[in-house]
Amino acid sequence: MIPIVIIGGGASGLMLASLLPAKNAIVIESNSKVGAKLLVSGGGRCNVTNEVLSSSNYLGDQDFISNVLRQFDQNALLRWLEARGLELVYQKNHQYFCPNSAKEIVSVLVKDSSKQTILLNEKVIDIKKNNDYFEINTTKQIIKAKAVVVASGGLSYPVLGASDLGYIVAQKMGHRINKLAPALVGFTLQKEQFFMKELSGSSVNNVEIRVGQKSCIGDLLFTHKGISGPSVLDASLYWEKGSITIDFLPNFRWKSIIGSKKNISTLLPLPKRVIKSLLEHLNVPDKTFDALTKDERDRLFGLQNYSLAPAGTFGYNKAEVTKGGVRVDEVDSHTMMSNKVDGLYFIGEVLDVTGELGGYNLQWAFSSAYVCAEALKLN
Ligand SMILES: Cc1cc2nc3c(=O)[nH]c(=O)nc-3n(C[C@H](O)[C@H](O)[C@H](O)COP(=O)(O)OP(=O)(O)OC[C@H]3O[C@@H](n4cnc5c(N)ncnc54)[C@H](O)[C@@H]3O)c2cc1C
């Protein structure tokens, strides 16, 4: 029997291999083990999904994303994992994690996908389509397939096996690729904000970063390279170039410090080191609020509206995901099949769908794999 070939044994490829009937598919993985990225995800505990899920948590075509998520949403995923003995733990920000370690979800997927042939240490180099079948050229052999599923992920974290093969295959088969860029990643700084590097190791809780129409709330971390932390990572998803605005004190009411005899650095709810440095940068003397001139107060209010233009990002080596990818208007959201080449499918991060922090990218990998599996089962 001519098999289905799945390129990539990551989150989406393993889920697809698990869902297909036994002995139907060959998974080709360039690493020496499957699920390498899953194992390091969520700080080693894998943030698998989120209780609050909709297309608005993603950058990409909203209708396409809704169509796919609807067919296998967070509840369907939780049930699927529970049926295999893995009950996820609910944590802050509506996130679901593995109880102890990401190894738990990887072993569920490995067990379920072991009914297929899994080829390790074998890299796909090229694909050709003849009349009725595909020829997959790997570092070891040429494999014939009746269908090919590109589940090769994005460009981030090359040390974990990331390659551009998915994009190359897509282009070769006539698909267009939307601009690729690292996302869910820290920002490097321009000279004007180099003072922030001196704050390396400090963090601020619950800042609000505005990028265009989007507002990203979460902690901000100062690092020796620039700024990072959940709010920054989410902001990087929506940032193209130009300025972002940081509110270091969302919900803070200036009224509450009028009349106080204490200096502002002791009254503002920010770490001492951070507020001292920000005041210096904004040229605001550390006095009582009442003693500040109007101009000094106006500069102080800048803490709630601090504009900075990142120099760039920390790049693919540090990015959790790649934004951009295979254009979804050339893929069918009911099957994940290419509209250009019969039998060619795309799932997971290789597509131009990128989720926010919080389990959304793995949910996407699993939902798109499910939709593809249902379509392949009918063929
Ligand atoms: C450090 C880190 C932490 C993360 N944490 C989370 C999290 O907690 N929650 C969340 O939702 N998302 C998280 N993500 C993102 C998430 O892991 C990815 O979006 C998801 O794994 C994408 O699934 P995928 O199947 O598309 O690609 P991948 O899981 O990357 O799998 C692609 C596979 O294809 C293989 N491959 C590539 N090219 C070839 C080739 N030519 N031949 C053969 N094999 C090939 C790769 O080796 C890889 O194993 C994290 C990412 C990183 C880097």
The ligand as a Gaussian input file, in Angstrom:
#p B3LYP/6-31G(d) Opt

LIG

0 1
 C       11.130000      27.201000      23.729000
 C        9.721000      27.074000      23.191000
 C        8.657000      26.979000      24.070000
 C        7.353000      26.880000      23.574000
 N        6.325000      26.749000      24.476000
 C        5.059000      26.618000      24.013000
 C        3.981000      26.388000      24.915000
 O        4.174000      26.195000      26.124000
 N        2.722000      26.341000      24.389000
 C        2.469000      26.495000      23.053000
 O        1.311000      26.456000      22.648000
 N        3.482000      26.638000      22.179000
 C        4.759000      26.696000      22.619000
 N        5.788000      26.830000      21.720000
 C        5.472000      26.804000      20.269000
 C        5.146000      25.369000      19.822000
 O        6.106000      24.489000      20.359000
 C        5.119000      25.278000      18.301000
 O        4.267000      26.246000      17.764000
 C        4.659000      23.885000      17.855000
 O        5.553000      22.917000      18.298000
 C        4.526000      23.823000      16.344000
 O        4.194000      22.507000      15.993000
 P        4.592000      21.958000      14.542000
 O        4.210000      20.532000      14.532000
 O        4.065000      22.851000      13.502000
 O        6.170000      22.122000      14.496000
 P        7.299000      21.459000      15.424000
 O        6.742000      21.019000      16.711000
 O        8.424000      22.424000      15.402000
 O        7.703000      20.151000      14.615000
 C        8.328000      20.196000      13.348000
 C        9.226000      18.994000      13.227000
 O        9.652000      18.868000      11.881000
 C       11.000000      18.467000      11.874000
 N       11.585000      18.850000      10.594000
 C       11.788000      20.113000      10.113000
 N       12.321000      20.051000       8.887000
 C       12.450000      18.737000       8.572000
 C       12.939000      18.054000       7.434000
 N       13.429000      18.688000       6.358000
 N       12.931000      16.686000       7.438000
 C       12.454000      15.998000       8.518000
 N       11.991000      16.605000       9.629000
 C       11.975000      17.962000       9.646000
 C       11.607000      19.196000      13.059000
 O       12.788000      18.558000      13.522000
 C       10.473000      19.134000      14.061000
 O       10.582000      18.010000      14.924000
 C        7.105000      26.891000      22.174000
 C        8.183000      26.968000      21.303000
 C        9.488000      27.051000      21.780000
 C       10.631000      27.110000      20.811000

